[in-house]
Amino acid sequence: MTRIFLAFRSFFSILFSGKLADSTLAELGVTRRQAAAPAPAAPAAPIARPADGALQLLAILQRDSRLLDFVMEDISSYSDDQVGAAVREFHDQCRDALARYVTLQPVIDGVEGTYAKAPSSDANLVKFVGNVPAQPPAGGTLRHKGWKAVKIDLPALSPRQDATIVAPAEIEVE
């Protein structure tokens, strides 16, 4: 009979309080287990910053065409012919690397030097230059087509990748 009473007491204790009373545990001859230590929290995913995409594109241009090496080098000691010869290949490499990840289109698809109508009065699309009246005109001479990105397809950054490292140092081991 004692066992039936203990069973009912255990049942209703668990039903109403969600745990067995200490006295019931002692009668059953069992002890409470210590709560298992919580599993260590997974490291937080790195927060993407707005500059990460720009730095990633800069890293791609450095990797594929050595853009930063060219821009950061003092080229004043080289002749125009030497610079011109180096720039031709450099230009092709930069254009190919950029085209691989960004699809660009002109803002105004017209011939520079001819009359063009502004597609919008939005200052993000068209910048009027020269003798501009208070109320911008409908158009003028196209000096630069402008560029807009219609598709950007950068590869995903690895969670362990530090976007601020545009190009790692290189050490040759002989």
CORCOR-V159542 format. One record per backbone hydrogen bond with DSSP energy under -1.0 kcal/mol. CO is the residue of the C=O (numbers start at 1). NH is the residue of the N-H. E is the energy in kcal/mol with one decimal. If there is no record, write none. Layout:
CO_NH_E + CO_NH_E
//
This chain:
1_5_-2.4 + 2_6_-2.5 + 3_7_-2.4 + 4_8_-2.6 + 5_9_-2.5 + 6_10_-2.5 + 7_11_-2.8 + 8_12_-2.7 + 9_13_-2.0 + 10_14_-2.4 + 11_15_-2.5 + 12_16_-2.4 + 13_17_-2.3 + 14_18_-1.0 + 21_25_-2.2 + 22_26_-2.2 + 23_27_-2.0 + 24_28_-2.1 + 25_29_-1.0 + 25_30_-2.3 + 49_52_-1.6 + 51_55_-2.7 + 52_56_-2.6 + 53_57_-2.3 + 54_58_-2.3 + 55_59_-2.5 + 56_60_-2.1 + 57_61_-2.4 + 58_62_-2.1 + 59_63_-2.8 + 60_64_-2.8 + 61_65_-1.9 + 61_67_-1.2 + 62_66_-1.7 + 66_70_-2.1 + 67_71_-2.9 + 68_72_-2.9 + 75_78_-1.4 + 79_83_-2.4 + 80_84_-2.8 + 81_85_-2.3 + 82_86_-1.9 + 83_87_-2.4 + 84_88_-1.4 + 86_90_-1.7 + 87_91_-3.3 + 88_92_-1.6 + 89_93_-2.2 + 90_94_-2.5 + 91_95_-2.4 + 92_96_-2.3 + 93_97_-2.3 + 94_98_-2.5 + 95_99_-2.5 + 96_100_-1.5 + 98_102_-2.6 + 101_153_-3.4 + 103_150_-2.9 + 103_151_-1.3 + 105_148_-2.6 + 108_110_-1.7 + 111_114_-1.7 + 114_142_-3.0 + 116_140_-2.0 + 122_125_-1.4 + 122_126_-2.2 + 130_132_-1.6 + 138_118_-2.9 + 140_116_-2.7 + 142_113_-3.4 + 145_108_-1.8 + 148_105_-2.3 + 151_103_-3.2 + 158_161_-1.8 + 162_165_-1.8 + 164_166_-1.3
//
